[in-house]
Amino acid sequence: MIKEIENIKRKYNLSWRKIQSFGLAYYWIPEFLLGNIDKEQLKEKVFRAERGYAKRQRTWFKRDNTIIWENNFTEIDILTKRFLKTK
């Protein structure tokens, strides 16, 4: 992802601030590339940002009673294949 962000910056000539506006890891990787945080701090910041985002998504989607929550991978695979056959 670091290389991706370096390529985006180079290819589209975007400012670091613009790239950071994309959110999550896109916020923290420019901080690393600018030398404001080290690699361990980057890993921790990205981990926390992604985990927080996932928790907010889960909270949001829990409100939707039409969503079927499944934790068993085999059952998820069966349901997904069944869904794709009907589309």
C-alpha positions as CSV (number, residue, x, y, z in Angstrom):
1,M,0.0,0.0,0.0
2,I,3.0,2.3,0.6
3,K,4.0,1.8,-3.0
4,E,0.4,2.4,-4.2
5,I,0.3,5.7,-2.4
6,E,3.7,6.8,-3.7
7,N,2.4,5.9,-7.2
8,I,-0.8,7.9,-6.7
9,K,1.2,10.9,-5.5
10,R,3.6,10.7,-8.5
11,K,1.0,9.9,-11.2
12,Y,-1.7,12.4,-10.2
13,N,0.5,15.0,-8.5
14,L,-1.7,15.0,-5.5
15,S,-0.8,16.8,-2.2
16,W,-0.3,14.7,0.9
17,R,-3.3,16.4,2.4
18,K,-5.5,15.3,-0.5
19,I,-4.3,11.7,-0.2
20,Q,-4.9,11.8,3.5
21,S,-8.5,12.9,2.9
22,F,-9.1,9.4,1.4
23,G,-9.1,8.1,5.0
24,L,-7.8,5.1,7.0
25,A,-4.4,3.9,5.9
26,Y,-4.3,6.7,3.3
27,Y,-4.2,9.1,6.2
28,W,-1.3,7.5,8.0
29,I,1.0,6.3,5.2
30,P,1.8,9.9,4.2
31,E,2.8,10.6,7.8
32,F,5.2,7.7,7.6
33,L,6.6,8.8,4.2
34,L,7.1,12.3,5.5
35,G,9.0,10.9,8.5
36,N,6.5,12.0,11.1
37,I,6.0,8.5,12.4
38,D,8.0,5.3,12.3
39,K,7.0,1.9,10.8
40,E,5.8,0.5,14.1
41,Q,3.7,3.5,14.7
42,L,2.3,3.3,11.2
43,K,1.3,-0.4,11.7
44,E,-0.4,0.5,15.0
45,K,-2.3,3.5,13.6
46,V,-3.5,1.7,10.5
47,F,-4.6,-1.3,12.6
48,R,-6.5,0.9,15.0
49,A,-8.1,2.9,12.2
50,E,-9.2,-0.2,10.3
51,R,-10.5,-1.9,13.4
52,G,-12.5,1.2,14.4
53,Y,-14.0,1.4,11.0
54,A,-15.0,-2.3,11.0
55,K,-16.6,-1.8,14.4
56,R,-18.6,1.1,13.2
57,Q,-19.7,-0.8,10.1
58,R,-20.9,-3.8,12.2
59,T,-22.8,-1.4,14.5
60,W,-24.5,0.2,11.5
61,F,-25.4,-3.1,9.8
62,K,-26.7,-4.7,13.0
63,R,-29.7,-2.4,12.6
64,D,-30.7,-4.1,9.4
65,N,-32.9,-7.1,10.2
66,T,-32.6,-8.4,6.6
67,I,-29.0,-9.2,7.0
68,I,-28.2,-12.8,7.9
69,W,-25.1,-13.0,10.1
70,E,-23.1,-16.2,9.6
71,N,-19.8,-17.1,11.2
72,N,-19.3,-20.6,9.7
73,F,-17.2,-20.4,6.5
74,T,-18.8,-23.6,5.0
75,E,-22.2,-22.1,5.5
76,I,-21.1,-18.8,4.1
77,D,-19.8,-20.5,1.0
78,I,-23.0,-22.4,0.4
79,L,-25.2,-19.3,0.9
80,T,-23.0,-17.3,-1.4
81,K,-23.1,-19.9,-4.2
82,R,-26.8,-20.2,-3.8
83,F,-27.2,-16.4,-4.0
84,L,-25.0,-16.1,-7.1
85,K,-27.0,-18.9,-8.9
86,T,-30.2,-16.9,-8.4
87,K,-28.8,-13.7,-9.9
